């Protein structure tokens, strides 16, 4: 067995996070969107949310979220609808156009990731999943830390 230099998983994970950041910037530019608009579409692809929740997820003010939603609605990518159970509230829903915008630009990456996944055994995938869940938790701890103490 030959010796080969090992790169720490932390370095590889940081490289992945940096690449993902660059991809988001590039995809947003290709789509003619701001990065916050693209991130909003990504969140709305998971489920419809109210403007205040979207603001929390984007870590921007509700006023800034109003502008983001207005721009996306003007392009036909989202629409505001009354909340199903509380007519005083609204929800922001991704439209077919918005879904096509996100998926269309990200599909090559999704396909490459799906192909990569087929190269692993179920046991190997379980290890990868366990690592990624743990890494996500570790990264999210930085979001939970209060620098004010």
C-alpha positions as protocol buffer text, in pm:
chain_id: "A"
residue {
  index: 1
  type: UNK
  ca { x: 0 y: 0 z: 0 }
}
residue {
  index: 2
  type: UNK
  ca { x: 152 y: 333 z: -100 }
}
residue {
  index: 3
  type: UNK
  ca { x: 163 y: 629 z: 134 }
}
residue {
  index: 4
  type: UNK
  ca { x: -20 y: 933 z: 12 }
}
residue {
  index: 5
  type: UNK
  ca { x: -58 y: 1266 z: 180 }
}
residue {
  index: 6
  type: UNK
  ca { x: -391 y: 1310 z: 350 }
}
residue {
  index: 7
  type: UNK
  ca { x: -586 y: 1630 z: 341 }
}
residue {
  index: 8
  type: UNK
  ca { x: -799 y: 1689 z: 647 }
}
residue {
  index: 9
  type: UNK
  ca { x: -1173 y: 1662 z: 607 }
}
residue {
  index: 10
  type: UNK
  ca { x: -1201 y: 2013 z: 751 }
}
residue {
  index: 11
  type: UNK
  ca { x: -992 y: 2150 z: 462 }
}
residue {
  index: 12
  type: UNK
  ca { x: -1197 y: 1956 z: 207 }
}
residue {
  index: 13
  type: UNK
  ca { x: -1521 y: 2074 z: 367 }
}
residue {
  index: 14
  type: UNK
  ca { x: -1402 y: 2436 z: 364 }
}
residue {
  index: 15
  type: UNK
  ca { x: -1314 y: 2394 z: -5 }
}
residue {
  index: 16
  type: UNK
  ca { x: -1666 y: 2262 z: -73 }
}
residue {
  index: 17
  type: UNK
  ca { x: -1828 y: 2551 z: 114 }
}
residue {
  index: 18
  type: UNK
  ca { x: -1616 y: 2803 z: -77 }
}
residue {
  index: 19
  type: UNK
  ca { x: -1704 y: 2637 z: -410 }
}
residue {
  index: 20
  type: UNK
  ca { x: -2074 y: 2643 z: -319 }
}
residue {
  index: 21
  type: UNK
  ca { x: -2048 y: 3015 z: -243 }
}
residue {
  index: 22
  type: UNK
  ca { x: -1885 y: 3078 z: -581 }
}
residue {
  index: 23
  type: UNK
  ca { x: -2153 y: 2868 z: -754 }
}
residue {
  index: 24
  type: UNK
  ca { x: -2431 y: 3067 z: -589 }
}
residue {
  index: 25
  type: UNK
  ca { x: -2272 y: 3393 z: -705 }
}
residue {
  index: 26
  type: UNK
  ca { x: -2225 y: 3264 z: -1061 }
}
residue {
  index: 27
  type: UNK
  ca { x: -2575 y: 3115 z: -1087 }
}
residue {
  index: 28
  type: UNK
  ca { x: -2730 y: 3437 z: -957 }
}
residue {
  index: 29
  type: UNK
  ca { x: -2537 y: 3639 z: -1215 }
}
residue {
  index: 30
  type: UNK
  ca { x: -2632 y: 3401 z: -1499 }
}
residue {
  index: 31
  type: UNK
  ca { x: -2998 y: 3421 z: -1397 }
}
residue {
  index: 32
  type: UNK
  ca { x: -2987 y: 3800 z: -1369 }
}
residue {
  index: 33
  type: UNK
  ca { x: -3069 y: 3780 z: -999 }
}
residue {
  index: 34
  type: UNK
  ca { x: -2912 y: 3912 z: -684 }
}
residue {
  index: 35
  type: UNK
  ca { x: -2770 y: 3649 z: -451 }
}
residue {
  index: 36
  type: UNK
  ca { x: -3041 y: 3720 z: -193 }
}
residue {
  index: 37
  type: UNK
  ca { x: -3303 y: 3665 z: -462 }
}
residue {
  index: 38
  type: UNK
  ca { x: -3147 y: 3331 z: -558 }
}
residue {
  index: 39
  type: UNK
  ca { x: -3126 y: 3223 z: -193 }
}
residue {
  index: 40
  type: UNK
  ca { x: -3492 y: 3321 z: -150 }
}
residue {
  index: 41
  type: UNK
  ca { x: -3586 y: 3100 z: -447 }
}
residue {
  index: 42
  type: UNK
  ca { x: -3385 y: 2813 z: -297 }
}
residue {
  index: 43
  type: UNK
  ca { x: -3573 y: 2847 z: 34 }
}
residue {
  index: 44
  type: UNK
  ca { x: -3909 y: 2875 z: -138 }
}
residue {
  index: 45
  type: UNK
  ca { x: -3833 y: 2561 z: -340 }
}
residue {
  index: 46
  type: UNK
  ca { x: -3855 y: 2375 z: -8 }
}
residue {
  index: 47
  type: UNK
  ca { x: -4186 y: 2529 z: 100 }
}
residue {
  index: 48
  type: UNK
  ca { x: -4389 y: 2849 z: 96 }
}
residue {
  index: 49
  type: UNK
  ca { x: -4327 y: 3083 z: 389 }
}
residue {
  index: 50
  type: UNK
  ca { x: -4443 y: 3418 z: 511 }
}
residue {
  index: 51
  type: UNK
  ca { x: -4238 y: 3733 z: 450 }
}
residue {
  index: 52
  type: UNK
  ca { x: -4116 y: 3750 z: 812 }
}
residue {
  index: 53
  type: UNK
  ca { x: -3994 y: 3390 z: 802 }
}
residue {
  index: 54
  type: UNK
  ca { x: -3824 y: 3452 z: 468 }
}
residue {
  index: 55
  type: UNK
  ca { x: -3652 y: 3757 z: 620 }
}
residue {
  index: 56
  type: UNK
  ca { x: -3529 y: 3542 z: 909 }
}
residue {
  index: 57
  type: UNK
  ca { x: -3394 y: 3277 z: 672 }
}
residue {
  index: 58
  type: UNK
  ca { x: -3220 y: 3538 z: 458 }
}
residue {
  index: 59
  type: UNK
  ca { x: -3098 y: 3728 z: 767 }
}
residue {
  index: 60
  type: UNK
  ca { x: -3227 y: 4056 z: 628 }
}
residue {
  index: 61
  type: UNK
  ca { x: -3493 y: 4300 z: 743 }
}
residue {
  index: 62
  type: UNK
  ca { x: -3857 y: 4252 z: 651 }
}
residue {
  index: 63
  type: UNK
  ca { x: -3830 y: 4571 z: 446 }
}
residue {
  index: 64
  type: UNK
  ca { x: -3543 y: 4423 z: 245 }
}
residue {
  index: 65
  type: UNK
  ca { x: -3744 y: 4103 z: 201 }
}
residue {
  index: 66
  type: UNK
  ca { x: -4034 y: 4305 z: 61 }
}
residue {
  index: 67
  type: UNK
  ca { x: -3800 y: 4439 z: -209 }
}
residue {
  index: 68
  type: UNK
  ca { x: -3665 y: 4091 z: -285 }
}
residue {
  index: 69
  type: UNK
  ca { x: -4015 y: 3945 z: -313 }
}
residue {
  index: 70
  type: UNK
  ca { x: -4131 y: 4241 z: -525 }
}
residue {
  index: 71
  type: UNK
  ca { x: -3844 y: 4187 z: -772 }
}
residue {
  index: 72
  type: UNK
  ca { x: -3904 y: 3812 z: -789 }
}
residue {
  index: 73
  type: UNK
  ca { x: -4280 y: 3864 z: -832 }
}
residue {
  index: 74
  type: UNK
  ca { x: -4218 y: 4114 z: -1113 }
}
residue {
  index: 75
  type: UNK
  ca { x: -4025 y: 3840 z: -1296 }
}
residue {
  index: 76
  type: UNK
  ca { x: -4303 y: 3589 z: -1233 }
}
residue {
  index: 77
  type: UNK
  ca { x: -4085 y: 3370 z: -1007 }
}
residue {
  index: 78
  type: UNK
  ca { x: -4296 y: 3403 z: -690 }
}
residue {
  index: 79
  type: UNK
  ca { x: -4643 y: 3510 z: -593 }
}
residue {
  index: 80
  type: UNK
  ca { x: -4799 y: 3624 z: -272 }
}
residue {
  index: 81
  type: UNK
  ca { x: -5104 y: 3429 z: -159 }
}
residue {
  index: 82
  type: UNK
  ca { x: -5327 y: 3453 z: 145 }
}
residue {
  index: 83
  type: UNK
  ca { x: -5228 y: 3212 z: 421 }
}
residue {
  index: 84
  type: UNK
  ca { x: -5444 y: 2898 z: 409 }
}
residue {
  index: 85
  type: UNK
  ca { x: -5562 y: 2929 z: 772 }
}
residue {
  index: 86
  type: UNK
  ca { x: -5511 y: 3296 z: 859 }
}
residue {
  index: 87
  type: UNK
  ca { x: -5636 y: 3540 z: 594 }
}
residue {
  index: 88
  type: UNK
  ca { x: -5457 y: 3827 z: 770 }
}
residue {
  index: 89
  type: UNK
  ca { x: -5122 y: 3675 z: 673 }
}
residue {
  index: 90
  type: UNK
  ca { x: -4964 y: 3611 z: 336 }
}
residue {
  index: 91
  type: UNK
  ca { x: -4728 y: 3345 z: 213 }
}
residue {
  index: 92
  type: UNK
  ca { x: -4474 y: 3367 z: -65 }
}
residue {
  index: 93
  type: UNK
  ca { x: -4501 y: 3077 z: -312 }
}
residue {
  index: 94
  type: UNK
  ca { x: -4254 y: 2970 z: -577 }
}
residue {
  index: 95
  type: UNK
  ca { x: -4409 y: 2961 z: -924 }
}
residue {
  index: 96
  type: UNK
  ca { x: -4327 y: 2717 z: -1202 }
}
residue {
  index: 97
  type: UNK
  ca { x: -4112 y: 2991 z: -1355 }
}
residue {
  index: 98
  type: UNK
  ca { x: -3916 y: 3032 z: -1030 }
}
residue {
  index: 99
  type: UNK
  ca { x: -3870 y: 2657 z: -994 }
}
residue {
  index: 100
  type: UNK
  ca { x: -3747 y: 2634 z: -1354 }
}
residue {
  index: 101
  type: UNK
  ca { x: -3502 y: 2918 z: -1288 }
}
residue {
  index: 102
  type: UNK
  ca { x: -3347 y: 2741 z: -989 }
}
residue {
  index: 103
  type: UNK
  ca { x: -3354 y: 2387 z: -1126 }
}
residue {
  index: 104
  type: UNK
  ca { x: -3247 y: 2486 z: -1476 }
}
residue {
  index: 105
  type: UNK
  ca { x: -2924 y: 2643 z: -1357 }
}
residue {
  index: 106
  type: UNK
  ca { x: -2847 y: 2382 z: -1092 }
}
residue {
  index: 107
  type: UNK
  ca { x: -2946 y: 2065 z: -1281 }
}
residue {
  index: 108
  type: UNK
  ca { x: -2597 y: 1986 z: -1416 }
}
residue {
  index: 109
  type: UNK
  ca { x: -2463 y: 1994 z: -1060 }
}
residue {
  index: 110
  type: UNK
  ca { x: -2753 y: 1781 z: -931 }
}
residue {
  index: 111
  type: UNK
  ca { x: -2690 y: 1522 z: -1203 }
}
residue {
  index: 112
  type: UNK
  ca { x: -2317 y: 1510 z: -1128 }
}
residue {
  index: 113
  type: UNK
  ca { x: -2388 y: 1464 z: -757 }
}
residue {
  index: 114
  type: UNK
  ca { x: -2639 y: 1188 z: -830 }
}
residue {
  index: 115
  type: UNK
  ca { x: -2379 y: 1012 z: -1047 }
}
residue {
  index: 116
  type: UNK
  ca { x: -2117 y: 1047 z: -774 }
}
residue {
  index: 117
  type: UNK
  ca { x: -2355 y: 895 z: -521 }
}
residue {
  index: 118
  type: UNK
  ca { x: -2395 y: 581 z: -736 }
}
residue {
  index: 119
  type: UNK
  ca { x: -2024 y: 514 z: -694 }
}
residue {
  index: 120
  type: UNK
  ca { x: -2062 y: 445 z: -320 }
}
residue {
  index: 121
  type: UNK
  ca { x: -2187 y: 134 z: -146 }
}
residue {
  index: 122
  type: UNK
  ca { x: -2482 y: 173 z: 93 }
}
residue {
  index: 123
  type: UNK
  ca { x: -2238 y: 136 z: 384 }
}
residue {
  index: 124
  type: UNK
  ca { x: -2011 y: 408 z: 247 }
}
residue {
  index: 125
  type: UNK
  ca { x: -2309 y: 636 z: 192 }
}
residue {
  index: 126
  type: UNK
  ca { x: -2412 y: 591 z: 554 }
}
residue {
  index: 127
  type: UNK
  ca { x: -2067 y: 710 z: 664 }
}
residue {
  index: 128
  type: UNK
  ca { x: -2085 y: 1006 z: 423 }
}
residue {
  index: 129
  type: UNK
  ca { x: -2433 y: 1095 z: 552 }
}
residue {
  index: 130
  type: UNK
  ca { x: -2319 y: 1071 z: 915 }
}
residue {
  index: 131
  type: UNK
  ca { x: -2020 y: 1297 z: 843 }
}
residue {
  index: 132
  type: UNK
  ca { x: -2228 y: 1553 z: 652 }
}
residue {
  index: 133
  type: UNK
  ca { x: -2493 y: 1567 z: 928 }
}
residue {
  index: 134
  type: UNK
  ca { x: -2220 y: 1618 z: 1187 }
}
residue {
  index: 135
  type: UNK
  ca { x: -2040 y: 1877 z: 975 }
}
residue {
  index: 136
  type: UNK
  ca { x: -2365 y: 2065 z: 920 }
}
residue {
  index: 137
  type: UNK
  ca { x: -2428 y: 2067 z: 1294 }
}
residue {
  index: 138
  type: UNK
  ca { x: -2074 y: 2195 z: 1360 }
}
residue {
  index: 139
  type: UNK
  ca { x: -2109 y: 2473 z: 1104 }
}
residue {
  index: 140
  type: UNK
  ca { x: -2453 y: 2569 z: 1238 }
}
residue {
  index: 141
  type: UNK
  ca { x: -2306 y: 2608 z: 1587 }
}
residue {
  index: 142
  type: UNK
  ca { x: -2137 y: 2921 z: 1458 }
}
residue {
  index: 143
  type: UNK
  ca { x: -2484 y: 3058 z: 1377 }
}
residue {
  index: 144
  type: UNK
  ca { x: -2605 y: 2987 z: 1729 }
}
residue {
  index: 145
  type: UNK
  ca { x: -2313 y: 3148 z: 1913 }
}
residue {
  index: 146
  type: UNK
  ca { x: -2384 y: 3488 z: 2064 }
}
residue {
  index: 147
  type: UNK
  ca { x: -2067 y: 3698 z: 2042 }
}
residue {
  index: 148
  type: UNK
  ca { x: -2211 y: 3937 z: 2304 }
}
residue {
  index: 149
  type: UNK
  ca { x: -2197 y: 3644 z: 2550 }
}
